[in-house]
Amino acid sequence: MASQSLKQKMASRIAKAHRDVFLPRDFQAFAGEDQVLRALRQLVADGRLFRMGYGVYVRATVSSLSGRPMIDSPNGFAGAARQALTRLKVDWEPSDNERAYNEGRSTQIPVNPTVKIKGRFSRKLSDGRRELRLERSA
């Protein structure tokens, strides 16, 4: 029996994983960095992964309406972006507006995903239509 290709090994790990967000370091045991990045690009082209930002990939599914890949996460883009921040070890918390809504102090539903971050973080996380907004915590 022939051994699996790197792309097949990575797709298998993605299918078995209990998370939605993947970083290149998740696959470093399989091959070198350049090969892993090449395989990730192929998985994005195949519609199995969606690139949210530099070094951040999320499980994808093909939209039945548009035929284009979209984020496949139970909590959508906002949930995947928060999972990505956690995986990147960024100290974050919900924005003041979201906290007010969740505590019943406001009826305004936050539309744009926004988080407060502590420390340095400059990557952009996007699904092509929306971008995660970052507020700096004092």
Secondary structure, 3 states (H helix, E strand, C coil): CCCCCHHHHHHHHHHHCCCCEECHHHHCCCCCHHHHHHHHHHHHHHCCEEEEECCEEEEEEECCCCCCEEECCCCHHHHHHHHHHHHCCCEEEECHHHHHHHCCCCCCCCCCCEEEEECCCCCCCECCCCECEEEECC
